[in-house]
């Protein structure tokens, strides 16, 4: 059952908005790393607190 409205991939394009701006890509990467590290640190502090109170 082919219910896709796309009949052909000819003429398909991809637009990479920040591909020519490495500073923005680095900013996004650093932001993602900071969020990940912050989540891990906050979880570790919470677990340590929860473990010590029981």
N, C-alpha and C positions, 0 to 999 in steps of 0.2 A: 504494500500500500504506500504509494508515493504521494504525500499530501503537501509537499513543500511547494511554495509559490515560485521558488527559484528553478528556472529551467536550464540555465547555462551559467557557468562561472566565467565566461568571457567578459572582459571589461570590469571584473571585480578589482577593487583597489583597497589598499590599507593606508590609513593616515596615521603616522606616528608623530603626534603633536610635539613631543619634547626630544625627538631623536637628534636634533641639531643643537641642543642646549644641554651640554653635559653638567653644568652647574645645577640645574633643576633636577636632573636624574640623581646626582650625588645627594642633593637635599632630600629627595624622597627616600633614598636608601638610608641616610642617616636618621631620618624620622622613623622609618620602619624598624631600624636597629634599636633606637631609643625606646620605642613602644614595646618591643619584644623584651628588652632588658628590664624595663620598668615593670612589666607584668611578672617576669620571673622573680625580681627582687621583692615586689609586694607580696607575691604568693609565698616566698620563702619566709618573710617576716611574719606573715599571718600564720603559717604552719608552725613556726617556732613558738609563737605566742600561744596558739591553741594547744600544742603539745605540752608546754610548760604549765598550763593551767589545769591539766588533767593529771 
